[in-house]
Amino acid sequence: MASFNKIIIVGYLGRDPEIRYVPSGEAVCSFSMATTDKKKDGTDETTWFRVTIWGRRGETANQYLSKGKQVYIEGRLRQQEYTDRDGNKRTSLEVTASDFQFLGARDGDGGGDSSAPRPSPAARPSSSNPLSAPPPMDEGGVQDSDIPF
């Protein structure tokens, strides 16, 4: 049987994206991203991910995303172990993104720098598989499939 590794995350950028180029000229964009779950006792549990996006999609992410922006990420998850500066063993969750979607309001309510350029629908990355991303929502956050008639 084949194995499968896929993760979908909806969260907020913890820092501005950084872009670099490998010797072949391909872009590599990286940033941190957090998700927060509310617990029954009223506390929050935050999970941090390190996200990497390659190629043209990485350049697009670097251009339009900024700290505090909400984003949908889809990709492969890997747990990386390392030793920190103090000699403690640590782990990090690393995601190599295969697709992403801009989320949040376009009027600046989505977090981050409201002076940053906003992507047009044509600038959004698309997937060749229509099932690989959630369907688009209208301005009120309602999907067509949510309407019972």
C-alpha positions as CSV (number, residue, x, y, z in Angstrom):
1,M,0.0,0.0,0.0
2,A,1.3,3.5,-0.8
3,S,1.9,6.1,1.9
4,F,0.4,9.5,2.1
5,N,1.5,12.8,3.7
6,K,-0.7,15.8,3.4
7,I,-1.6,18.7,5.7
8,I,-4.0,21.6,5.4
9,I,-3.4,24.6,7.7
10,V,-5.4,27.8,8.1
11,G,-3.5,30.2,10.2
12,Y,-1.7,33.5,10.5
13,L,1.8,34.5,9.5
14,G,4.1,35.1,12.5
15,R,6.6,37.0,10.5
16,D,7.1,38.5,7.1
17,P,8.1,36.1,4.4
18,E,11.7,35.9,3.4
19,I,12.8,35.0,-0.2
20,R,16.0,33.6,-1.4
21,Y,17.2,32.0,-4.6
22,V,19.0,28.7,-5.0
23,P,22.0,28.5,-7.4
24,S,19.6,27.2,-10.2
25,G,17.7,30.5,-9.9
26,E,14.5,28.9,-8.3
27,A,12.9,31.0,-5.6
28,V,12.4,29.7,-2.1
29,C,10.0,31.6,0.2
30,S,9.8,30.8,3.9
31,F,7.9,32.1,6.9
32,S,6.4,31.0,10.2
33,M,2.7,30.4,10.7
34,A,0.6,29.8,13.7
35,T,-2.7,28.1,14.4
36,T,-4.6,28.5,17.7
37,D,-7.1,26.1,19.3
38,K,-9.3,27.2,22.2
39,K,-9.4,24.7,25.0
40,K,-12.4,23.9,27.2
41,D,-10.7,25.6,30.2
42,G,-10.5,28.9,28.3
43,T,-6.8,28.8,27.5
44,D,-5.4,28.9,24.0
45,E,-3.0,26.3,22.5
46,T,-0.8,27.7,19.7
47,T,1.0,25.5,17.2
48,W,3.8,27.0,15.1
49,F,4.8,25.8,11.6
50,R,7.7,26.7,9.4
51,V,6.5,27.0,5.8
52,T,8.5,26.8,2.6
53,I,7.0,27.6,-0.8
54,W,9.1,27.0,-4.0
55,G,9.2,28.6,-7.4
56,R,6.7,31.1,-8.8
57,R,4.3,30.5,-6.0
58,G,7.0,31.4,-3.5
59,E,7.6,34.7,-5.3
60,T,3.8,35.4,-5.2
61,A,3.6,34.6,-1.5
62,N,6.6,36.9,-0.8
63,Q,4.9,39.7,-2.8
64,Y,1.5,39.6,-1.2
65,L,1.8,38.0,2.3
66,S,3.0,39.8,5.4
67,K,3.0,39.3,9.2
68,G,-0.5,38.8,10.6
69,K,-2.1,37.8,7.3
70,Q,-4.4,34.8,7.3
71,V,-3.6,32.1,4.7
72,Y,-4.6,28.6,3.7
73,I,-1.6,26.3,3.2
74,E,-1.6,22.8,1.7
75,G,1.4,20.6,1.5
76,R,3.6,17.9,3.1
77,L,4.5,17.9,6.9
78,R,7.8,16.9,8.3
79,Q,9.0,17.0,11.9
80,Q,12.6,18.3,12.2
81,E,14.7,17.7,15.3
82,Y,17.6,20.0,16.2
83,T,19.7,21.3,19.1
84,D,19.2,24.9,20.1
85,R,21.9,27.4,21.2
86,D,21.6,26.2,24.8
87,G,22.1,22.6,23.9
88,N,18.5,21.6,24.3
89,K,16.9,19.1,21.9
90,R,14.0,20.8,20.1
91,T,11.6,19.9,17.3
92,S,9.9,22.0,14.7
93,L,7.0,21.3,12.3
94,E,8.0,22.1,8.7
95,V,5.6,22.3,5.8
96,T,6.6,22.2,2.2
97,A,3.6,23.9,0.6
98,S,2.2,22.7,-2.7
99,D,-0.6,25.2,-2.8
100,F,-1.9,28.3,-0.9
101,Q,-4.8,30.7,-0.9
102,F,-5.0,34.2,0.4
103,L,-7.7,34.6,3.1
104,G,-9.1,37.4,5.1
105,A,-10.7,40.6,4.0
106,R,-9.2,42.8,1.3
107,D,-9.9,46.0,3.2
108,G,-7.2,45.5,5.7
109,D,-9.3,43.5,8.3
110,G,-7.3,40.3,7.4
111,G,-4.4,41.4,9.5
112,G,-0.9,42.6,8.5
113,D,0.0,45.8,6.7
114,S,-3.0,47.3,5.1
115,S,-0.8,49.3,2.7
116,A,0.6,46.0,1.2
117,P,-0.6,45.3,-2.4
118,R,-3.7,43.1,-2.6
119,P,-3.7,40.2,-5.1
120,S,-6.2,40.2,-7.9
121,P,-8.1,36.9,-8.5
122,A,-5.8,36.3,-11.5
123,A,-2.8,36.5,-9.2
124,R,-4.0,33.7,-7.0
125,P,-2.3,30.4,-7.6
126,S,-4.6,27.7,-8.9
127,S,-4.4,24.0,-8.7
128,S,-4.9,21.6,-11.5
129,N,-7.0,19.4,-9.1
130,P,-10.3,21.2,-8.3
131,L,-10.5,19.2,-5.1
132,S,-7.2,20.3,-3.7
133,A,-8.5,23.6,-2.3
134,P,-11.7,24.7,-0.7
135,P,-14.3,26.3,-2.9
136,P,-14.2,30.1,-3.1
137,M,-16.5,32.0,-0.7
138,D,-18.6,35.0,-1.3
139,E,-18.1,38.3,0.7
140,G,-20.2,36.9,3.6
141,G,-18.2,33.7,3.9
142,V,-20.9,31.5,2.6
143,Q,-20.1,28.7,0.1
144,D,-22.6,27.8,-2.6
145,S,-22.8,24.3,-1.2
146,D,-23.9,25.7,2.2
147,I,-27.2,27.0,0.7
148,P,-30.0,24.4,1.2
149,F,-32.0,25.4,-1.9
